[in-house]
Structure formats: structure tokens, C-alpha cells
Amino acid sequence: MFVRRDKRVSASRFPYSARQGKEQFVTSAPKASDERFDYTRVIKCANRVEERVLRKQRTNRVIGILDKSAAVINAELAREAAEDERLSRNFWRNFKRQVKPDELQTLQKRKPQIEEDEPPIWFRKLPSYDHDIVDSMGLTGVFAEFKYLSAPRTTYGVAKRLVYYITKPESIEYLHDGSPAVLSNVGVDRDENATFMSLLEDVHRGSRANAKIVVSAILQLPYEVTTETRLDIMREWCDKNLGVHDLPFVAGLHPPSREGDQRNYHAHVIFSYRPMRRHGRYDWDLNRFC
């Protein structure tokens, strides 16, 4: 059963009629002077005041946290600065200590801690072994000697002379194809290698008076293998320890001398701690720091 509604009831429930258009609004809508609007304004004003109070409390809380954090950070920085100052004073105190007169007599009477029947350590003979030394990982230990040549104790041109020495044709090994067993990442022949080492020496001597010109190393190599295998071993060592860090090196394999031990196959390596990059023939970039 359908009941037809009165037009006034329909007009009071809907703000406008679809047939008459949106411009015809309901005449019975509440006015702005109604009590319901006053109650709504009071609620909104109370909410805004409470929101302002909460916002101010949050701001004050954040400012307090920041101030506390800044105080903690400043205290920690001051503590670290005091510790650095203390360590600095102790460091220089060790070097500026003066010897008292009573201690001077004691130092003058002190004798070296070396027994009369025992030679100094630099005169002692190195131990020798009848078999290879193998560690827990199965790696065989080899003899290696490293020494650096400094500017005050060497004459000019020492790096160039070393290159010509370790790549001397009558002193190096040769592969089956007749090529010399020489490795380098600074040049392709003796002259280019020597030119680079001479340039490197100029840079080192110009940077500081007590500069390290080059480092000279002697590495023992197995005698049971072929020259190609020894060259591969030397290439792997140079690439792993020097080439990966862009450090310049020149290496040459030497066979044992006729009058020496015929197992004395070794390699001479000259390198530097100043990084280098080669762009072409007689074209290099040297790092400013080393």
C-alpha cells in the first residue's frame, strides 16, 4: 500500500526539489540566531583553546628535549676535548723529559744487555731448515726481505740503477719463447720503467728531505717448477699486494748463480707507496700523497 506524502513534509525533509531546481531552498531552514548555533560555537571555541594548549605543551616538550640533548652533546664534546688535551700533554711530556744529574751517572754506568760470549743480533746467523715450513692452512712459508731506500742515505739515481740491475739481460730468467721474465705496471721495457722510477725519485726527493725513495724486496721462489709457473706466482703476488692499490712496481726473476745454491730461484721487486696510474707510453699520473 502506497501513501502519498504532503508537499510540505517533503519540502521540510529535503533542502531542494529536483523538479524546481537547486535555487529554491527550504523556507523553514534554521537561522543563524538559533540556539543550536550558539552551542556549537561554544564547543568549537573550547576545542580550539584546548588544541592551542596541547600544541604549546608539545612545543615546550620538544624544546626541552632538544636543550637536554644539546647539553649532553656539549658535555660529551667537552669531555673528549679534555681527554685529548690530557693525552697531548702526556705525549709531549715523554719527549721533553730532562735527565736529572743523579740519573745521568746511572745511565753512564749502565752496560749493554749483551753477554760477552753472545754476538749482537745483527751478527747472528739466520736459522736454516732441512724441509719446508707449512702452516695449518697448508701454505708454505718462504723467505722474504724488505728494505726501503731513503733520500739521506742514497745518491741521486738509485731508483733508476735498481731497475737496470734487476732487469739486466745476463741476470734474469727467460721464458720458453725467449722473452725476459719481467713484470711491471709502469712500462713495457727497461727504458720506460727506468724513466718512471727516475721521475718517482724526483717527486719523492722534492716532497721531503727524508723521503723514502723506493722499497726493495727479495722473495724466494720454488725451484721445482718451471719459469712460467714462477712468473705466474710473482704476478699473483704483485697484483694482490701492489697492483690492486695502484702502487707502481717492477719485478724480475733471477736464477741462482753458478757458484751458489742451485735452488736459489728468487725475485727482485722494486715498488713505492705512492699510488700511480699509467695512461700510455711515458704518460703517468702520480698521487700527491703517499
C-alpha positions as MATLAB code, in Angstrom:
seq = 'MFVRRDKRVSASRFPYSARQGKEQFVTSAPKASDERFDYTRVIKCANRVEERVLRKQRTNRVIGILDKSAAVINAELAREAAEDERLSRNFWRNFKRQVKPDELQTLQKRKPQIEEDEPPIWFRKLPSYDHDIVDSMGLTGVFAEFKYLSAPRTTYGVAKRLVYYITKPESIEYLHDGSPAVLSNVGVDRDENATFMSLLEDVHRGSRANAKIVVSAILQLPYEVTTETRLDIMREWCDKNLGVHDLPFVAGLHPPSREGDQRNYHAHVIFSYRPMRRHGRYDWDLNRFC';
ca = [
       0.000    0.000    0.000;
       1.494    3.364   -1.009;
       0.849    6.592    0.917;
       1.240    9.925   -0.827;
       3.213   12.408    1.240;
       2.280   16.042    1.659;
       4.379   18.550   -0.211;
       5.187   20.449    2.986;
       6.544   17.311    4.649;
       8.640   16.589    1.576;
       9.939   20.148    1.455;
      10.893   20.109    5.151;
      12.930   16.897    4.773;
      14.777   17.763    1.584;
      16.583   21.088    1.069;
      15.507   21.457   -2.528;
      13.298   19.800   -5.109;
      14.832   18.205   -8.169;
      11.992   19.446  -10.388;
      12.025   23.046   -9.188;
      15.832   23.421   -9.266;
      18.596   23.979   -6.675;
      17.807   27.689   -6.383;
      14.582   27.069   -4.454;
      15.671   26.343   -0.869;
      13.502   25.309    2.037;
      11.973   28.294    3.784;
      11.923   26.525    7.178;
      15.763   26.175    7.441;
      17.267   27.231   10.850;
      18.520   30.773   11.147;
      21.914   31.954   12.412;
      20.308   33.250   15.588;
      19.212   29.792   16.569;
      20.357   28.453   19.978;
      21.899   25.390   18.337;
      24.469   27.612   16.601;
      25.428   29.252   19.899;
      26.028   25.849   21.490;
      28.162   24.771   18.515;
      30.255   27.944   18.729;
      30.970   27.293   22.427;
      32.092   23.740   21.719;
      34.354   24.821   18.858;
      35.929   27.619   20.906;
      36.622   25.235   23.775;
      38.201   22.736   21.392;
      40.426   25.429   19.833;
      41.647   26.614   23.231;
      42.425   23.058   24.286;
      44.217   22.428   20.990;
      46.358   25.541   21.441;
      47.270   24.457   24.958;
      48.219   20.967   23.772;
      50.243   22.365   20.866;
      52.144   24.672   23.216;
      52.807   21.803   25.620;
      54.171   19.663   22.794;
      56.373   22.523   21.588;
      57.748   23.083   25.081;
      58.387   19.363   25.463;
      60.308   19.221   22.165;
      62.336   22.307   23.104;
      63.187   20.727   26.440;
      64.313   17.529   24.755;
      66.478   19.472   22.292;
      68.009   21.551   25.075;
      68.774   18.405   27.058;
      70.284   16.706   24.021;
      72.408   19.772   23.259;
      73.626   19.847   26.853;
      74.526   16.163   26.746;
      76.322   16.553   23.416;
      78.233   19.621   24.626;
      79.244   17.812   27.789;
      80.475   14.820   25.775;
      82.433   17.060   23.412;
      83.987   18.897   26.343;
      84.932   15.570   27.923;
      86.565   14.375   24.701;
      88.425   17.666   24.284;
      89.743   17.433   27.841;
      90.866   13.841   27.239;
      92.642   14.832   24.006;
      94.363   17.685   25.800;
      95.479   15.353   28.574;
      96.848   12.806   26.094;
      98.616   15.560   24.169;
     100.280   16.858   27.327;
     101.354   13.350   28.302;
     102.677   12.668   24.805;
     104.916   15.717   24.683;
     105.905   15.261   28.301;
     107.529   11.941   27.390;
     109.685   13.611   24.737;
     110.611   16.695   26.751;
     111.703   14.901   29.853;
     115.121   16.032   31.098;
     117.653   13.757   32.705;
     118.478   14.635   36.282;
     122.133   14.724   37.456;
     121.769   11.625   39.619;
     120.157    9.710   36.736;
     122.936   10.782   34.377;
     125.547    8.940   36.396;
     123.381    5.833   36.419;
     122.932    5.956   32.660;
     126.647    6.400   32.075;
     127.486    3.386   34.238;
     124.892    1.171   32.606;
     126.356   -1.558   30.370;
     124.785   -3.084   27.286;
     122.493   -6.044   27.909;
     124.593   -8.374   25.742;
     126.543  -11.331   27.045;
     130.219  -11.411   26.279;
     130.042  -14.787   24.556;
     126.856  -13.915   22.603;
     127.216  -11.805   19.424;
     124.790   -8.960   18.699;
     121.565   -9.863   16.967;
     122.650   -8.270   13.691;
     125.652  -10.629   13.545;
     123.710  -13.793   14.293;
     123.195  -16.307   11.547;
     119.648  -16.925   10.421;
     118.260  -20.377   11.189;
     118.212  -22.916    8.375;
     115.726  -25.737    7.818;
     116.006  -29.065    6.046;
     112.373  -29.039    4.900;
     109.639  -26.584    4.028;
     107.673  -24.799    6.731;
     103.957  -25.453    6.245;
     101.258  -23.844    8.389;
      97.883  -25.235    9.441;
      96.264  -23.979    6.212;
      98.737  -25.862    4.040;
     100.611  -22.738    2.953;
     104.377  -22.977    2.561;
     106.479  -20.271    4.141;
     109.094  -18.506    2.002;
     111.964  -16.166    2.725;
     111.327  -12.502    2.067;
     113.468   -9.433    2.690;
     112.192   -5.863    2.525;
     114.170   -2.650    2.925;
     113.476    0.901    1.895;
     115.997    3.296    0.414;
     115.763    6.784    1.892;
     116.894   10.067    0.392;
     119.550   10.940    3.033;
     121.361    7.592    2.645;
     121.314    7.224   -1.127;
     122.689    9.157   -4.048;
     120.575   10.549   -6.834;
     119.570    7.984   -9.458;
     119.327    4.999   -7.116;
     115.834    4.014   -8.354;
     116.911    4.056  -11.988;
     120.034    1.990  -11.216;
     117.942   -0.600   -9.370;
     115.646   -1.022  -12.367;
     118.584   -1.641  -14.686;
     120.099   -4.042  -12.148;
     117.094   -6.304  -11.624;
     116.307   -6.375  -15.374;
     119.884   -6.973  -16.521;
     119.716   -9.341  -19.530;
     122.501  -11.611  -18.269;
     120.970  -11.937  -14.779;
     117.276  -12.676  -15.340;
     115.369  -15.774  -16.363;
     113.828  -16.267  -19.788;
     110.634  -17.984  -20.819;
     110.377  -20.693  -23.480;
     109.528  -18.097  -26.124;
     112.713  -16.168  -25.318;
     111.029  -13.209  -23.585;
     112.523  -11.987  -20.279;
     110.717  -12.846  -17.040;
     109.979   -9.255  -16.043;
     106.763   -7.786  -14.597;
     105.817   -4.115  -14.361;
     102.770   -1.866  -14.303;
     104.702    1.324  -15.163;
     106.156    0.472  -18.586;
     106.713   -2.132  -21.274;
     110.522   -2.114  -21.449;
     113.585   -1.294  -19.359;
     113.890    2.290  -20.517;
     110.289    3.209  -19.717;
     110.494    1.509  -16.309;
     113.738    3.338  -15.515;
     112.285    6.662  -16.671;
     109.285    6.293  -14.396;
     111.418    5.350  -11.381;
     113.630    8.369  -12.049;
     110.531   10.593  -12.164;
     109.253    8.983   -8.957;
     112.572    9.681   -7.250;
     112.372   13.347   -8.265;
     108.884   13.631   -6.771;
     109.931   11.965   -3.513;
     113.089   14.000   -3.066;
     111.187   17.190   -3.798;
     108.429   16.427   -1.287;
     110.586   15.965    1.814;
     114.233   15.701    2.801;
     113.994   12.267    4.421;
     111.657   10.713    1.861;
     111.529    7.006    1.131;
     112.589    6.696   -2.493;
     111.627    3.063   -3.183;
     111.241   -0.223   -1.369;
     113.444   -3.114   -2.479;
     112.241   -6.670   -1.840;
     113.736  -10.127   -2.430;
     111.298  -13.051   -2.495;
     112.179  -16.730   -2.558;
     110.524  -18.815   -5.285;
     110.161  -22.599   -5.635;
     112.838  -24.314   -7.679;
     110.805  -27.430   -8.534;
     108.538  -25.618  -11.011;
     109.122  -24.045  -14.405;
     109.938  -20.433  -15.138;
     106.384  -19.818  -16.364;
     104.976  -21.055  -13.064;
     107.346  -18.869  -11.068;
     106.326  -15.900  -13.188;
     102.641  -16.651  -12.507;
     103.357  -16.812   -8.770;
     105.167  -13.498   -8.905;
     102.393  -11.902  -10.979;
      99.735  -13.025   -8.500;
     101.746  -11.653   -5.556;
     102.352   -8.291   -7.244;
      98.731   -7.886   -8.348;
      97.312   -8.910   -4.982;
      99.578   -6.737   -2.826;
     100.567   -3.836   -5.097;
      98.559   -3.595   -8.291;
      95.166   -3.642   -6.589;
      96.198   -0.471   -4.703;
      97.648    1.249   -7.813;
     101.155    1.025   -6.369;
     103.937    1.071   -9.002;
     106.291   -1.910   -9.184;
     108.976   -3.508  -11.321;
     109.865   -7.175  -10.754;
     112.378   -9.539  -12.294;
     113.045  -13.267  -11.803;
     116.653  -14.267  -11.149;
     118.125  -17.776  -11.388;
     120.787  -18.999   -8.933;
     124.399  -18.090   -9.598;
     126.809  -20.713  -10.836;
     128.804  -20.847   -7.625;
     125.799  -20.602   -5.293;
     122.992  -22.910   -4.243;
     121.180  -24.121   -7.356;
     117.852  -23.924   -5.543;
     118.168  -20.170   -5.044;
     115.495  -19.027   -7.508;
     114.270  -15.634   -6.353;
     112.632  -12.418   -7.497;
     113.628   -8.790   -7.046;
     110.772   -6.311   -6.675;
     111.005   -2.526   -6.546;
     107.868   -0.650   -5.551;
     106.672    2.549   -3.924;
     103.844    3.537   -1.602;
     102.858    6.492   -3.801;
      99.880    5.450   -5.997;
     100.252    5.739   -9.762;
      98.141    5.295  -12.880;
      99.584    4.746  -16.335;
      97.633    6.187  -19.275;
     100.040    5.390  -22.083;
     103.650    5.201  -23.073;
     105.640    7.638  -20.908;
     102.376    9.019  -19.517;
     101.635    8.638  -15.792;
      99.614   10.248  -13.021;
     101.224   10.286   -9.577;
      99.281   10.747   -6.375;
     100.154   13.813   -4.367;
     100.158   11.926   -1.042;
     101.834    8.688   -0.092;
];
